[in-house]
Structures are given as structure tokens and as C-alpha cells.
Amino acid sequence: MFQERYCKPNHATPKKIERGAMQQMSTKMQLQIEWRRAKVMELLSKGESNQSEIARILQVDKSIICRDRSQTASCQKIVIVIS
């Protein structure tokens, strides 16, 4: 005799990511962003002004380069005002 078996739905709550793991992931992402922004500044200082080319070199979307440039520019203004 054929007997159908059904899997009970798993209503268990998803595991929460520990706070330390989230902070570690956040720190890693922040370091990646800082590294990328430093590379953008390096390429700009070497005369590379084409955002599409910088995006291609760093293998990211052009919008990220645009955001990095505006973020870096606003940070520079803060440094200049404070100095």
C-alpha cells in the first residue's frame, strides 16, 4: 500500500546572528569601503578622471565610484574647515 508522507513545515524561528558576528561583518565591510575609497583617490591623483574607467579597474558599478567621490570630497571639506 502506498503511503504519502508530508514534511511538517518548520516553524522554528531563524537563528539570530550573534552581535559579535554582525559587528565583525560590519567592520570587514567598512574596511573594504575604506580600501576602495583610498584606491579611488589614488587613481584620481594619478590623473584618472573617468569614473567609468575607475569602476572598471576596481570592478564595481560606476554609481559606487560616484558615491565614493562625493563622500571623499565632503570629508576633505570637513578637514579643510577644521584645519
Secondary structure, 3 states (H helix, E strand, C coil): CCCCCCCCCCCCCCCCCCHHHHHHHHHHHHHHHHHHHHHHHHHHHCCCCCHHHHHHHHCCCHHHHHHHHHHHHHHHHHHHHHC
